Amino acid sequence: MKLIKKIYNSFYSRSTILAFLLLVIITSILFQDKNFLTTANVFNILLKAAKNGGFLALGMTFVILCAEIDLSVGAVFALSGVVMGLTAQVNPVFGIVCGLLVGVVSGLMIGLMVTKMRISSWIASLAMLFALRGVILIIAKKSVAVTGNVLTFAGTKVLKGVIPGMNSGISILIPLLFLVTFICMYISRHTKFGMGMYAVGGNGEAARMMGIDVDKIKIKAFICSGFIAALSGILLASSSGSATLSAGNVYETYAIAMCAIGGVKLSGGEGKFSGTFFGILIYFIINTIFTYLPTSISVHWQSIIMGMLVLISVGVQSEVFQNIKFKRKQVG
């Protein structure tokens, strides 16, 4: 019983978990005849999440918790794969390291612009987005092939014959998504940097007065965001066998949406990586639902629904809603 409670507390994000469970139940009932809740479909949703921005949302959470934003993650996602493919011609491992450095350097530069030059993170990361997209088109004229056993490691399938209904195994990207989620959760809960993010996002000036190095925390958050975005881009290029120039286009908006749906407060200081994880699942369950609907229903309704979900999530976190909730408690 204590173990169950401990696991529950680790993932505790009440509203997001309830929304996730409600969505799964309703969807499984509506599409019962189409076997929505099969093992293969569940892992298909997880694979979609791992390939199409799930990692980016985890990285974005670091920055949002510090009351900042990173609009460059989609461009980092694309450039890291391209750089890996080009530099791997020298050495495969060198190519992977160079790809990861794209995210680290990008995050460091944005962090320095925000903390030392006092430029808004919206402007700094937007400028980086444009710059990196330009670099992609300069260094590569077409998609870059990613070949070789080392570079295509993300195409590996694991747990063959272990999971019922998945005899051929599952993509290694799925366990990696869980692994990165748990690492992020650990950092946020059990490190000075993690606790510092909440203090900085909640009240930067108060955190500074407490002796917390606010600038250092923010720079680290941007580096984490960039590193995870680069890792995601490398994994996609590795699993697909090529790095496309337009990869990750508008993924930064998807990442922000997943964070908001997961209960991460966009003004900073509140939220959990477990919430972001469930936000990712909710996003891709809705995305998958549209493949089951009649062709007469436009897939563009998905964007409208996502917009409404983000608006509701942010509205619930707003001061007006919290004040109404507080007044009701006082009356009760």
PyMOL commands that set and color helices and strands:
alter all, ss='L'
color gray80, all
select helices_A, chain A and resi 2-10+14-30+32-34+39-51+54-65+73-87+92-115+121-139+153-155+173-190+192-202+204-209+214-240+251-261+273-289+301-317+319-331
alter helices_A, ss='H'
color red, helices_A
select strands_A, chain A and resi 144-145+157-158+170-171+242-243
alter strands_A, ss='S'
color yellow, strands_A
deselect
rebuild
show_as cartoon
